[in-house]
Amino acid sequence: MSTPEEQPSLKDALARARAAAKDIAAVLNEPPGWEPIWKRPRTPKNDKAKKAELRKQRRRLQDAGKRRLAAGQSRWPRSRQNRIGNAAARRDARALSRVRHFNAWLW
């Protein structure tokens, strides 16, 4: 029967295994195991790549602004009847929501 001093502790074995894994990875010239993307070192971009990314972002935002403007403009010249109908519907919806909230404690 072996004594507890002879048996390697779990922590020691784990530390030895991790050190060996790093040595093997260094020999193979690979990164040591898997690590989450937020812990990986950042690869710096050159000026050309930065400007290209900013150009794409600016273009995307400009296109979104144009779409937003076009969506607002398309609804702009409404007929009078349409406006009256919408206002009446809004009034009805407002009254219904007031009633619903007022009587909420009854339900």
C-alpha positions as CSV (number, residue, x, y, z in Angstrom):
1,M,0.0,0.0,0.0
2,S,1.4,3.4,-1.0
3,T,1.5,6.3,1.4
4,P,-0.2,9.7,0.6
5,E,3.1,11.4,0.2
6,E,4.0,9.1,-2.8
7,Q,0.8,9.8,-4.7
8,P,0.9,13.0,-6.8
9,S,-1.9,15.5,-5.9
10,L,-4.5,16.3,-8.4
11,K,-3.4,19.9,-8.6
12,D,0.2,19.0,-9.3
13,A,-0.8,16.6,-12.0
14,L,-3.1,19.2,-13.6
15,A,-0.3,21.8,-13.5
16,R,2.2,19.4,-15.1
17,A,-0.4,18.5,-17.8
18,R,-1.0,22.2,-18.6
19,A,2.8,22.9,-18.8
20,A,3.2,20.0,-21.1
21,A,0.4,21.2,-23.3
22,K,2.0,24.6,-23.7
23,D,5.4,23.0,-24.5
24,I,3.8,20.8,-27.2
25,A,1.9,23.8,-28.6
26,A,5.1,25.8,-28.7
27,V,6.8,23.0,-30.6
28,L,4.0,22.7,-33.1
29,N,3.9,26.5,-33.5
30,E,0.2,26.7,-32.7
31,P,-1.7,28.8,-30.2
32,P,-2.1,27.1,-26.8
33,G,-5.6,25.6,-26.9
34,W,-8.9,27.4,-27.4
35,E,-9.4,30.8,-25.9
36,P,-12.5,33.1,-26.3
37,I,-12.3,35.8,-28.9
38,W,-12.3,38.6,-26.3
39,K,-9.1,37.3,-24.8
40,R,-7.3,37.0,-28.1
41,P,-4.8,39.7,-28.9
42,R,-6.1,42.2,-31.4
43,T,-4.6,42.3,-34.9
44,P,-4.0,46.0,-35.7
45,K,-5.5,47.3,-39.0
46,N,-3.5,49.4,-41.4
47,D,-4.8,52.8,-42.3
48,K,-6.2,51.6,-45.7
49,A,-8.4,48.9,-44.0
50,K,-9.6,51.4,-41.3
51,K,-10.6,54.0,-44.0
52,A,-12.4,51.3,-46.1
53,E,-14.3,50.2,-43.0
54,L,-15.3,53.7,-42.2
55,R,-16.4,54.3,-45.8
56,K,-18.6,51.2,-45.7
57,Q,-20.1,52.4,-42.4
58,R,-20.7,55.9,-43.7
59,R,-22.4,54.5,-46.8
60,R,-24.6,52.2,-44.7
61,L,-25.7,55.1,-42.5
62,Q,-26.4,57.3,-45.5
63,D,-28.5,54.6,-47.2
64,A,-30.5,54.1,-43.9
65,G,-31.1,57.9,-43.7
66,K,-32.3,57.9,-47.3
67,R,-34.7,55.0,-46.6
68,R,-36.0,56.7,-43.5
69,L,-36.6,60.0,-45.5
70,A,-38.3,58.1,-48.3
71,A,-40.5,56.3,-45.9
72,G,-41.6,59.5,-44.3
73,Q,-42.1,61.3,-47.6
74,S,-44.2,58.5,-49.1
75,R,-46.9,59.1,-46.4
76,W,-46.8,62.8,-46.5
77,P,-49.4,64.0,-49.0
78,R,-52.4,62.3,-47.4
79,S,-56.0,63.0,-48.5
80,R,-58.3,64.9,-46.2
81,Q,-60.6,61.9,-45.8
82,N,-57.7,59.7,-44.8
83,R,-56.5,62.2,-42.2
84,I,-60.0,62.4,-40.7
85,G,-60.3,58.7,-40.5
86,N,-57.0,58.3,-38.8
87,A,-57.8,61.0,-36.3
88,A,-61.1,59.3,-35.5
89,A,-59.4,56.0,-35.1
90,R,-56.8,57.5,-32.8
91,R,-59.5,59.1,-30.7
92,D,-61.3,55.7,-30.5
93,A,-58.1,53.9,-29.6
94,R,-57.3,56.5,-26.9
95,A,-60.7,56.2,-25.4
96,L,-60.6,52.4,-25.4
97,S,-57.2,52.4,-23.8
98,R,-58.3,54.8,-21.1
99,V,-61.3,52.6,-20.3
100,R,-59.1,49.5,-20.2
101,H,-56.6,51.1,-17.8
102,F,-59.3,52.6,-15.7
103,N,-61.1,49.3,-15.2
104,A,-57.9,47.3,-15.0
105,W,-58.5,46.6,-11.3
106,L,-61.8,44.9,-12.1
107,W,-60.3,42.3,-14.4
